[in-house]
Amino acid sequence: MQDTVNDVAGSVSWALAKNGPPPDYEHFPEVRAGINPKPLPARIGRRLEITEEGKTSLYRDGFLVIKHAVPLELTRDARERVHALRASGGTTDFQKGFQFFATSPQCQQGFVNMFEGSRLGECLRELIGPFSPIIACDAHNTPGADDSGFVGGDQGEMGHIDGMMAPPPQYYPQSIEDIVALGKDPHDPEAMHRYMNHLDYTAHNPMGTPFYLDPERTLTLGSFTAFVGVAFSDQTRMGCGQLGVRRGFHHDMEQFFRMQRDAGGPIGYEGPGWPRVDPASVSRGTPRMGMPAPLLQPPQARHGGLVDVAGWRDGRGKPYTWITPVVLEEGDAVVLLHGLPHAGTANHSRQTRYSAYYRVRRFRPTNPYEGDPRWLHGTRDQNDRLADASAATFDYGRYNPYQMTIDHLCDMWSQWDGMRETVERERAKQGGRYPVRLEFPASPTYALGRLPPVEVPQEASA
């Protein structure tokens, strides 16, 4: 459907999606809680412009740091709200060594203010295009090391893409006996690959992540357009829990999803190269979740090679070599493609690392639920499932969100209006769609298996 100024999807008009919300937007956390009828401050800060050099970097690496994106008065206000909530005892405890989720309306409003009360939202609407107002986000605040020397926050170097299965995975086997008890053959790699196929699309794990997005089970991975982080504490000292990214791996992941689609799907888990339960781990007697084939390899020359940064180390003190640190001053923002793998890292400092993360999905004019507050726009990575992971009903003739998501995973720049010229220019310079074209060899042991990608020589890809 052609976007026009008269488009209205759900409760969101084109103008609202393009220009951002007013101070009294009815779905802001404090408005909905009856605390403050006009919580959003007048937008402050300098106008943010992404240079062509910055856009080229975003295309190449999959992420971009925007310096001084949010005024310090907004970041400090957000931090003070979190401190006040903690001091009052009115929140959940720290999960040891990982994340503190500030969930009061006051805290959430402080986080929304950083995004929509600065010029960041305006900048992203130019880079991406219109999107529904952000009304919630995740606060990923990693506590510092404790007196016993415990260091938390380390999610490992392989990384993940939002929308993947989130732990604790109640349906995953802990032993070979669990597999047998379910009536599945632990020696059948096809059965392990599609270990969840006895469930329907209404099943989800305790974190609310559905095992299938759609009734037809064509899609097992949620998506959005951009993953945006704002630091509301200083994160320049190496090893203080910075976000880690697998630089350049978005090119690999798009080719992987295209391979899955061309092979008949599904896209995500259970598709070729992405088993629910890793057959090799079962053969070793220690069943583990499967990972997508591209992430099973260290950085190659096409990604810039292994990472070597002084002081960049995991929870055991071992150097990180697969993931690149995102170093931010307070008030800096980072923008990632949804398809760029990333991970939380160890916080060796004694200070809590404070960050807010927003999941932005470009406005969909035909979506009958666009902007519906039940989706908590800004925090969900399954944007067509409700916050409790229950599924909505769609008339596929009018709007098929799952096919749109598959199309986006296979064409990751398709939702970035402000990147079109950059992407076209870079692809022309490199002589094709990707800097390096990849193939995913089939496993010699079972049909759905795919090995880590191999590079196709340039002359062969012409």
NORPEKA-V346015 format. One record per run of one state. SS is the DSSP state (hx for helix, st for strand, lp for the rest). FROM is the first residue (numbers start at 0). TO is the last residue. Records with the same first field share a line. If there is no record, write none. Layout:
SS->FROM-TO + FROM-TO
This chain:
lp->0-6 + 9-10 + 19-27 + 32-50 + 61-61 + 66-70 + 88-97 + 100-103 + 116-118 + 127-129 + 131-136 + 139-139 + 142-158 + 160-174 + 181-187 + 193-202 + 204-208 + 210-217 + 219-224 + 231-233 + 235-238 + 240-242 + 245-247 + 262-265 + 267-275 + 277-277 + 283-287 + 289-291 + 296-299 + 303-311 + 313-317 + 319-322 + 325-326 + 328-331 + 337-340 + 343-345 + 347-351 + 353-353 + 360-360 + 362-371 + 375-383 + 385-389 + 391-399 + 409-415 + 430-436 + 439-440 + 442-448 + 450-452 + 455-456 + 461-461
st->7-8 + 11-12 + 62-65 + 98-99 + 130-130 + 137-138 + 140-141 + 159-159 + 203-203 + 209-209 + 218-218 + 225-230 + 234-234 + 239-239 + 243-244 + 266-266 + 276-276 + 288-288 + 312-312 + 318-318 + 323-324 + 327-327 + 332-336 + 341-342 + 346-346 + 352-352 + 354-359 + 361-361 + 384-384 + 390-390 + 437-438 + 441-441 + 449-449 + 453-454
hx->13-18 + 28-31 + 51-60 + 71-87 + 104-115 + 119-126 + 175-180 + 188-192 + 248-261 + 278-282 + 292-295 + 300-302 + 372-374 + 400-408 + 416-429 + 457-460
